Amino acid sequence: MIIEKNGDVSPKEIADIRESVGWGRNEEAYPEVLKRHSAYFTSRNSAGKLIGYVSVLSDEVPMRLFWI
């Protein structure tokens, strides 16, 4: 597992992981969210697939934490 602070992540990747845990994709919100908040962490498996995402500072969007 590779964990990065403020690593490259696309709104589509976040939407895909949200959908995988049964939440709405909310993809349209993430371009702005990723610009506004200053700290988040991504976790990827050895193949580079996003398996976790957490925003650690307020971005005015309800809390999200995903692990699959």
N, C-alpha and C positions, 0 to 999 in steps of 0.2 A: 504494500500500500504506500502511495506517495501522497503526502500532505503538504499543501502549499498555502502560504498567506498571499492573498490577492493574486492568485494564479489565473492564467487565461481560462475563461469559462464563457460559453455562449448562452444567451437566453433560451435557445432550443434545448441545450443540455439540461438546464435547470428545469425547464418545462417537462422534459422526458422523465427526470427523476421524480418530480412531483406527481406525475401521472402514474408512475410505477408503484407509488404508495397509496394510490386511490384519491389523490387530491386533484383539484382543477389545475389545468396547465398554467394559466395566468401568464403565458409567455409575453403578452404585450406589455406587462409592467416591468420586466427585467432590464431592458435597455437603459431606462432611466434609473432604476434601482442600482445597477452596477456603476453608474456614473456618480451617484450621490453619496453612497456610503464609502467609508474609508478603510474598512477592515472586514474581510471575510476569509474563510478557509475553504479550500476544495480538497477532496480526497479522491484519488484515482487508483484503479487496480493496475496490475502490471501491464495490461494491454492498453492503458490510457483511458479507459472508460470512467466517466464520472460516477462515483459511488457515494459521495457525500458532499454536502454544501451547508455551510452555516454562516449567517451574517452575525457579526458580534457587536456591531454598533448600530444604533437606531437609524433606520432608513424610512420610517413612517409607514412601513408595511408590516402586517402581523408576522410574528416570529416564525421562523422556519428552521427546521433541522431534519435532515434526511440521512438515513443509513440503510442500505439494502444489502 
